[in-house]
Amino acid sequence: MAKQMRCADVVPGCDYTAWAETEEELMELVVAHARTAHGIEEVTPEVAEKVQEAIQDV
């Protein structure tokens, strides 16, 4: 089952949505987006937890 994460669930107002076949692939996309769109160079455990909570099966 594919995975989806909507950035707006973590960062209000952001319309980015990522889809991938695995959670690992999804996290790579989300980390790259966080770096380029939000200037986040290092994902803290707190941010990673919020992202994990926002991941949905699609």
PDB file of N, CA, C and O in Angstrom:
ATOM      1  N   MET A   1       0.844  -1.175   0.000  1.00  0.00           N
ATOM      2  CA  MET A   1       0.000   0.000   0.000  1.00  0.00           C
ATOM      3  C   MET A   1       0.893   1.244   0.000  1.00  0.00           C
ATOM      4  O   MET A   1       1.852   1.332   0.767  1.00  0.00           O
ATOM      5  N   ALA A   2       0.574   2.171  -0.844  1.00  0.00           N
ATOM      6  CA  ALA A   2       1.363   3.402  -0.957  1.00  0.00           C
ATOM      7  C   ALA A   2       1.146   4.290   0.272  1.00  0.00           C
ATOM      8  O   ALA A   2       0.173   4.143   1.011  1.00  0.00           O
ATOM      9  N   LYS A   3       2.079   5.207   0.458  1.00  0.00           N
ATOM     10  CA  LYS A   3       2.046   6.139   1.588  1.00  0.00           C
ATOM     11  C   LYS A   3       1.918   7.563   1.071  1.00  0.00           C
ATOM     12  O   LYS A   3       2.375   7.884  -0.026  1.00  0.00           O
ATOM     13  N   GLN A   4       1.292   8.411   1.874  1.00  0.00           N
ATOM     14  CA  GLN A   4       1.113   9.822   1.527  1.00  0.00           C
ATOM     15  C   GLN A   4       1.347  10.672   2.769  1.00  0.00           C
ATOM     16  O   GLN A   4       1.038  10.269   3.891  1.00  0.00           O
ATOM     17  N   MET A   5       1.903  11.859   2.538  1.00  0.00           N
ATOM     18  CA  MET A   5       2.075  12.815   3.627  1.00  0.00           C
ATOM     19  C   MET A   5       1.798  14.198   3.077  1.00  0.00           C
ATOM     20  O   MET A   5       2.424  14.623   2.106  1.00  0.00           O
ATOM     21  N   ARG A   6       0.846  14.912   3.705  1.00  0.00           N
ATOM     22  CA  ARG A   6       0.533  16.289   3.323  1.00  0.00           C
ATOM     23  C   ARG A   6       1.304  17.211   4.256  1.00  0.00           C
ATOM     24  O   ARG A   6       1.149  17.131   5.475  1.00  0.00           O
ATOM     25  N   CYS A   7       2.118  18.071   3.704  1.00  0.00           N
ATOM     26  CA  CYS A   7       2.932  18.972   4.508  1.00  0.00           C
ATOM     27  C   CYS A   7       2.065  19.869   5.383  1.00  0.00           C
ATOM     28  O   CYS A   7       2.464  20.217   6.495  1.00  0.00           O
ATOM     29  N   ALA A   8       0.893  20.244   4.900  1.00  0.00           N
ATOM     30  CA  ALA A   8       0.003  21.116   5.667  1.00  0.00           C
ATOM     31  C   ALA A   8      -0.387  20.511   7.010  1.00  0.00           C
ATOM     32  O   ALA A   8      -0.779  21.235   7.925  1.00  0.00           O
ATOM     33  N   ASP A   9      -0.282  19.190   7.136  1.00  0.00           N
ATOM     34  CA  ASP A   9      -0.578  18.549   8.413  1.00  0.00           C
ATOM     35  C   ASP A   9       0.507  18.840   9.448  1.00  0.00           C
ATOM     36  O   ASP A   9       0.298  18.647  10.646  1.00  0.00           O
ATOM     37  N   VAL A  10       1.662  19.304   8.981  1.00  0.00           N
ATOM     38  CA  VAL A  10       2.780  19.635   9.867  1.00  0.00           C
ATOM     39  C   VAL A  10       3.076  21.134   9.818  1.00  0.00           C
ATOM     40  O   VAL A  10       3.344  21.758  10.845  1.00  0.00           O
ATOM     41  N   VAL A  11       3.024  21.702   8.607  1.00  0.00           N
ATOM     42  CA  VAL A  11       3.302  23.124   8.398  1.00  0.00           C
ATOM     43  C   VAL A  11       2.057  23.760   7.776  1.00  0.00           C
ATOM     44  O   VAL A  11       1.860  23.673   6.564  1.00  0.00           O
ATOM     45  N   PRO A  12       1.220  24.397   8.592  1.00  0.00           N
ATOM     46  CA  PRO A  12      -0.012  24.997   8.053  1.00  0.00           C
ATOM     47  C   PRO A  12       0.278  25.944   6.880  1.00  0.00           C
ATOM     48  O   PRO A  12       1.205  26.753   6.916  1.00  0.00           O
ATOM     49  N   GLY A  13      -0.550  25.808   5.846  1.00  0.00           N
ATOM     50  CA  GLY A  13      -0.427  26.685   4.690  1.00  0.00           C
ATOM     51  C   GLY A  13       0.420  26.138   3.560  1.00  0.00           C
ATOM     52  O   GLY A  13       0.422  26.706   2.468  1.00  0.00           O
ATOM     53  N   CYS A  14       1.144  25.043   3.792  1.00  0.00           N
ATOM     54  CA  CYS A  14       1.969  24.462   2.729  1.00  0.00           C
ATOM     55  C   CYS A  14       1.116  23.461   1.948  1.00  0.00           C
ATOM     56  O   CYS A  14       0.467  22.598   2.540  1.00  0.00           O
ATOM     57  N   ASP A  15       1.119  23.578   0.623  1.00  0.00           N
ATOM     58  CA  ASP A  15       0.269  22.703  -0.181  1.00  0.00           C
ATOM     59  C   ASP A  15       0.998  21.496  -0.773  1.00  0.00           C
ATOM     60  O   ASP A  15       0.455  20.825  -1.652  1.00  0.00           O
ATOM     61  N   TYR A  16       2.205  21.211  -0.314  1.00  0.00           N
ATOM     62  CA  TYR A  16       2.990  20.075  -0.817  1.00  0.00           C
ATOM     63  C   TYR A  16       2.413  18.759  -0.293  1.00  0.00           C
ATOM     64  O   TYR A  16       2.085  18.637   0.888  1.00  0.00           O
ATOM     65  N   THR A  17       2.295  17.792  -1.179  1.00  0.00           N
ATOM     66  CA  THR A  17       1.911  16.435  -0.804  1.00  0.00           C
ATOM     67  C   THR A  17       2.884  15.478  -1.465  1.00  0.00           C
ATOM     68  O   THR A  17       3.182  15.603  -2.653  1.00  0.00           O
ATOM     69  N   ALA A  18       3.379  14.520  -0.688  1.00  0.00           N
ATOM     70  CA  ALA A  18       4.318  13.522  -1.209  1.00  0.00           C
ATOM     71  C   ALA A  18       3.663  12.152  -1.185  1.00  0.00           C
ATOM     72  O   ALA A  18       2.915  11.828  -0.263  1.00  0.00           O
ATOM     73  N   TRP A  19       3.947  11.349  -2.202  1.00  0.00           N
ATOM     74  CA  TRP A  19       3.485   9.972  -2.284  1.00  0.00           C
ATOM     75  C   TRP A  19       4.677   9.099  -2.589  1.00  0.00           C
ATOM     76  O   TRP A  19       5.578   9.496  -3.329  1.00  0.00           O
ATOM     77  N   ALA A  20       4.683   7.892  -2.011  1.00  0.00           N
ATOM     78  CA  ALA A  20       5.731   6.921  -2.299  1.00  0.00           C
ATOM     79  C   ALA A  20       5.218   5.529  -1.955  1.00  0.00           C
ATOM     80  O   ALA A  20       4.213   5.373  -1.262  1.00  0.00           O
ATOM     81  N   GLU A  21       5.923   4.529  -2.449  1.00  0.00           N
ATOM     82  CA  GLU A  21       5.524   3.149  -2.190  1.00  0.00           C
ATOM     83  C   GLU A  21       5.883   2.702  -0.770  1.00  0.00           C
ATOM     84  O   GLU A  21       5.187   1.870  -0.187  1.00  0.00           O
ATOM     85  N   THR A  22       6.957   3.248  -0.218  1.00  0.00           N
ATOM     86  CA  THR A  22       7.372   2.856   1.129  1.00  0.00           C
ATOM     87  C   THR A  22       7.528   4.088   2.009  1.00  0.00           C
ATOM     88  O   THR A  22       7.685   5.206   1.517  1.00  0.00           O
ATOM     89  N   GLU A  23       7.480   3.866   3.312  1.00  0.00           N
ATOM     90  CA  GLU A  23       7.660   4.967   4.247  1.00  0.00           C
ATOM     91  C   GLU A  23       9.074   5.544   4.147  1.00  0.00           C
ATOM     92  O   GLU A  23       9.268   6.750   4.296  1.00  0.00           O
ATOM     93  N   GLU A  24      10.041   4.694   3.899  1.00  0.00           N
ATOM     94  CA  GLU A  24      11.429   5.166   3.753  1.00  0.00           C
ATOM     95  C   GLU A  24      11.565   6.111   2.561  1.00  0.00           C
ATOM     96  O   GLU A  24      12.178   7.173   2.673  1.00  0.00           O
ATOM     97  N   GLU A  25      10.992   5.724   1.422  1.00  0.00           N
ATOM     98  CA  GLU A  25      11.035   6.584   0.232  1.00  0.00           C
ATOM     99  C   GLU A  25      10.289   7.899   0.494  1.00  0.00           C
ATOM    100  O   GLU A  25      10.729   8.969   0.074  1.00  0.00           O
ATOM    101  N   LEU A  26       9.169   7.801   1.187  1.00  0.00           N
ATOM    102  CA  LEU A  26       8.386   8.991   1.504  1.00  0.00           C
ATOM    103  C   LEU A  26       9.185   9.948   2.378  1.00  0.00           C
ATOM    104  O   LEU A  26       9.185  11.155   2.137  1.00  0.00           O
ATOM    105  N   MET A  27       9.860   9.423   3.382  1.00  0.00           N
ATOM    106  CA  MET A  27      10.654  10.266   4.272  1.00  0.00           C
ATOM    107  C   MET A  27      11.764  10.978   3.503  1.00  0.00           C
ATOM    108  O   MET A  27      12.070  12.132   3.804  1.00  0.00           O
ATOM    109  N   GLU A  28      12.363  10.330   2.532  1.00  0.00           N
ATOM    110  CA  GLU A  28      13.402  10.971   1.711  1.00  0.00           C
ATOM    111  C   GLU A  28      12.810  12.171   0.969  1.00  0.00           C
ATOM    112  O   GLU A  28      13.429  13.233   0.913  1.00  0.00           O
ATOM    113  N   LEU A  29      11.617  12.005   0.400  1.00  0.00           N
ATOM    114  CA  LEU A  29      10.962  13.106  -0.310  1.00  0.00           C
ATOM    115  C   LEU A  29      10.609  14.244   0.647  1.00  0.00           C
ATOM    116  O   LEU A  29      10.801  15.417   0.324  1.00  0.00           O
ATOM    117  N   VAL A  30      10.099  13.896   1.811  1.00  0.00           N
ATOM    118  CA  VAL A  30       9.684  14.906   2.791  1.00  0.00           C
ATOM    119  C   VAL A  30      10.887  15.680   3.312  1.00  0.00           C
ATOM    120  O   VAL A  30      10.817  16.898   3.470  1.00  0.00           O
ATOM    121  N   VAL A  31      11.986  14.987   3.580  1.00  0.00           N
ATOM    122  CA  VAL A  31      13.202  15.659   4.065  1.00  0.00           C
ATOM    123  C   VAL A  31      13.723  16.618   2.993  1.00  0.00           C
ATOM    124  O   VAL A  31      14.115  17.742   3.307  1.00  0.00           O
ATOM    125  N   ALA A  32      13.730  16.183   1.735  1.00  0.00           N
ATOM    126  CA  ALA A  32      14.189  17.058   0.653  1.00  0.00           C
ATOM    127  C   ALA A  32      13.279  18.285   0.537  1.00  0.00           C
ATOM    128  O   ALA A  32      13.767  19.398   0.339  1.00  0.00           O
ATOM    129  N   HIS A  33      11.981  18.095   0.658  1.00  0.00           N
ATOM    130  CA  HIS A  33      11.041  19.217   0.605  1.00  0.00           C
ATOM    131  C   HIS A  33      11.275  20.165   1.782  1.00  0.00           C
ATOM    132  O   HIS A  33      11.310  21.382   1.601  1.00  0.00           O
ATOM    133  N   ALA A  34      11.434  19.620   2.968  1.00  0.00           N
ATOM    134  CA  ALA A  34      11.651  20.458   4.161  1.00  0.00           C
ATOM    135  C   ALA A  34      12.896  21.319   3.990  1.00  0.00           C
ATOM    136  O   ALA A  34      12.919  22.476   4.410  1.00  0.00           O
ATOM    137  N   ARG A  35      13.924  20.758   3.377  1.00  0.00           N
ATOM    138  CA  ARG A  35      15.171  21.492   3.164  1.00  0.00           C
ATOM    139  C   ARG A  35      14.974  22.620   2.156  1.00  0.00           C
ATOM    140  O   ARG A  35      15.370  23.757   2.411  1.00  0.00           O
ATOM    141  N   THR A  36      14.367  22.311   1.018  1.00  0.00           N
ATOM    142  CA  THR A  36      14.276  23.305  -0.043  1.00  0.00           C
ATOM    143  C   THR A  36      13.165  24.326   0.184  1.00  0.00           C
ATOM    144  O   THR A  36      13.343  25.507  -0.113  1.00  0.00           O
ATOM    145  N   ALA A  37      12.024  23.886   0.706  1.00  0.00           N
ATOM    146  CA  ALA A  37      10.879  24.794   0.839  1.00  0.00           C
ATOM    147  C   ALA A  37      10.819  25.519   2.182  1.00  0.00           C
ATOM    148  O   ALA A  37      10.295  26.629   2.275  1.00  0.00           O
ATOM    149  N   HIS A  38      11.363  24.878   3.225  1.00  0.00           N
ATOM    150  CA  HIS A  38      11.214  25.446   4.562  1.00  0.00           C
ATOM    151  C   HIS A  38      12.549  25.764   5.241  1.00  0.00           C
ATOM    152  O   HIS A  38      12.572  26.245   6.374  1.00  0.00           O
ATOM    153  N   GLY A  39      13.653  25.496   4.551  1.00  0.00           N
ATOM    154  CA  GLY A  39      14.962  25.821   5.105  1.00  0.00           C
ATOM    155  C   GLY A  39      15.374  24.967   6.288  1.00  0.00           C
ATOM    156  O   GLY A  39      16.242  25.365   7.065  1.00  0.00           O
ATOM    157  N   ILE A  40      14.769  23.806   6.437  1.00  0.00           N
ATOM    158  CA  ILE A  40      15.104  22.908   7.543  1.00  0.00           C
ATOM    159  C   ILE A  40      16.273  22.039   7.113  1.00  0.00           C
ATOM    160  O   ILE A  40      16.126  21.164   6.260  1.00  0.00           O
ATOM    161  N   GLU A  41      17.432  22.283   7.706  1.00  0.00           N
ATOM    162  CA  GLU A  41      18.636  21.530   7.337  1.00  0.00           C
ATOM    163  C   GLU A  41      18.735  20.196   8.066  1.00  0.00           C
ATOM    164  O   GLU A  41      19.284  19.232   7.532  1.00  0.00           O
ATOM    165  N   GLU A  42      18.205  20.140   9.285  1.00  0.00           N
ATOM    166  CA  GLU A  42      18.272  18.908  10.067  1.00  0.00           C
ATOM    167  C   GLU A  42      16.898  18.641  10.659  1.00  0.00           C
ATOM    168  O   GLU A  42      16.312  19.504  11.314  1.00  0.00           O
ATOM    169  N   VAL A  43      16.397  17.450  10.424  1.00  0.00           N
ATOM    170  CA  VAL A  43      15.090  17.076  10.952  1.00  0.00           C
ATOM    171  C   VAL A  43      15.276  16.599  12.389  1.00  0.00           C
ATOM    172  O   VAL A  43      15.935  15.592  12.648  1.00  0.00           O
ATOM    173  N   THR A  44      14.685  17.340  13.308  1.00  0.00           N
ATOM    174  CA  THR A  44      14.788  16.977  14.721  1.00  0.00           C
ATOM    175  C   THR A  44      13.862  15.796  15.022  1.00  0.00           C
ATOM    176  O   THR A  44      12.943  15.522  14.250  1.00  0.00           O
ATOM    177  N   PRO A  45      14.090  15.105  16.120  1.00  0.00           N
ATOM    178  CA  PRO A  45      13.181  14.010  16.495  1.00  0.00           C
ATOM    179  C   PRO A  45      11.729  14.478  16.635  1.00  0.00           C
ATOM    180  O   PRO A  45      10.805  13.729  16.318  1.00  0.00           O
ATOM    181  N   GLU A  46      11.527  15.697  17.103  1.00  0.00           N
ATOM    182  CA  GLU A  46      10.170  16.217  17.253  1.00  0.00           C
ATOM    183  C   GLU A  46       9.484  16.388  15.899  1.00  0.00           C
ATOM    184  O   GLU A  46       8.317  16.034  15.732  1.00  0.00           O
ATOM    185  N   VAL A  47      10.222  16.932  14.940  1.00  0.00           N
ATOM    186  CA  VAL A  47       9.657  17.106  13.592  1.00  0.00           C
ATOM    187  C   VAL A  47       9.416  15.739  12.955  1.00  0.00           C
ATOM    188  O   VAL A  47       8.378  15.523  12.329  1.00  0.00           O
ATOM    189  N   ALA A  48      10.360  14.822  13.108  1.00  0.00           N
ATOM    190  CA  ALA A  48      10.204  13.481  12.546  1.00  0.00           C
ATOM    191  C   ALA A  48       8.955  12.806  13.111  1.00  0.00           C
ATOM    192  O   ALA A  48       8.244  12.113  12.383  1.00  0.00           O
ATOM    193  N   GLU A  49       8.687  13.000  14.391  1.00  0.00           N
ATOM    194  CA  GLU A  49       7.501  12.417  15.009  1.00  0.00           C
ATOM    195  C   GLU A  49       6.233  13.005  14.414  1.00  0.00           C
ATOM    196  O   GLU A  49       5.279  12.273  14.150  1.00  0.00           O
ATOM    197  N   LYS A  50       6.206  14.312  14.200  1.00  0.00           N
ATOM    198  CA  LYS A  50       5.041  14.957  13.588  1.00  0.00           C
ATOM    199  C   LYS A  50       4.814  14.431  12.175  1.00  0.00           C
ATOM    200  O   LYS A  50       3.678  14.192  11.765  1.00  0.00           O
ATOM    201  N   VAL A  51       5.901  14.255  11.440  1.00  0.00           N
ATOM    202  CA  VAL A  51       5.794  13.725  10.071  1.00  0.00           C
ATOM    203  C   VAL A  51       5.256  12.307  10.114  1.00  0.00           C
ATOM    204  O   VAL A  51       4.357  11.963   9.346  1.00  0.00           O
ATOM    205  N   GLN A  52       5.793  11.474  11.005  1.00  0.00           N
ATOM    206  CA  GLN A  52       5.332  10.083  11.132  1.00  0.00           C
ATOM    207  C   GLN A  52       3.826  10.049  11.399  1.00  0.00           C
ATOM    208  O   GLN A  52       3.106   9.232  10.825  1.00  0.00           O
ATOM    209  N   GLU A  53       3.361  10.936  12.269  1.00  0.00           N
ATOM    210  CA  GLU A  53       1.937  10.980  12.612  1.00  0.00           C
ATOM    211  C   GLU A  53       1.072  11.412  11.430  1.00  0.00           C
ATOM    212  O   GLU A  53      -0.109  11.071  11.368  1.00  0.00           O
ATOM    213  N   ALA A  54       1.649  12.156  10.498  1.00  0.00           N
ATOM    214  CA  ALA A  54       0.904  12.670   9.349  1.00  0.00           C
ATOM    215  C   ALA A  54       0.870  11.709   8.172  1.00  0.00           C
ATOM    216  O   ALA A  54       0.127  11.936   7.218  1.00  0.00           O
ATOM    217  N   ILE A  55       1.658  10.642   8.218  1.00  0.00           N
ATOM    218  CA  ILE A  55       1.697   9.684   7.103  1.00  0.00           C
ATOM    219  C   ILE A  55       0.416   8.868   7.077  1.00  0.00           C
ATOM    220  O   ILE A  55      -0.057   8.375   8.100  1.00  0.00           O
ATOM    221  N   GLN A  56      -0.131   8.741   5.867  1.00  0.00           N
ATOM    222  CA  GLN A  56      -1.363   7.983   5.667  1.00  0.00           C
ATOM    223  C   GLN A  56      -1.153   6.921   4.597  1.00  0.00           C
ATOM    224  O   GLN A  56      -0.359   7.103   3.674  1.00  0.00           O
ATOM    225  N   ASP A  57      -1.871   5.814   4.728  1.00  0.00           N
ATOM    226  CA  ASP A  57      -1.891   4.809   3.679  1.00  0.00           C
ATOM    227  C   ASP A  57      -2.887   5.232   2.613  1.00  0.00           C
ATOM    228  O   ASP A  57      -3.986   5.693   2.922  1.00  0.00           O
ATOM    229  N   VAL A  58      -2.489   5.071   1.345  1.00  0.00           N
ATOM    230  CA  VAL A  58      -3.397   5.408   0.243  1.00  0.00           C
ATOM    231  C   VAL A  58      -3.445   4.273  -0.760  1.00  0.00           C
ATOM    232  O   VAL A  58      -4.154   4.364  -1.762  1.00  0.00           O
TER     233      VAL A  58
END
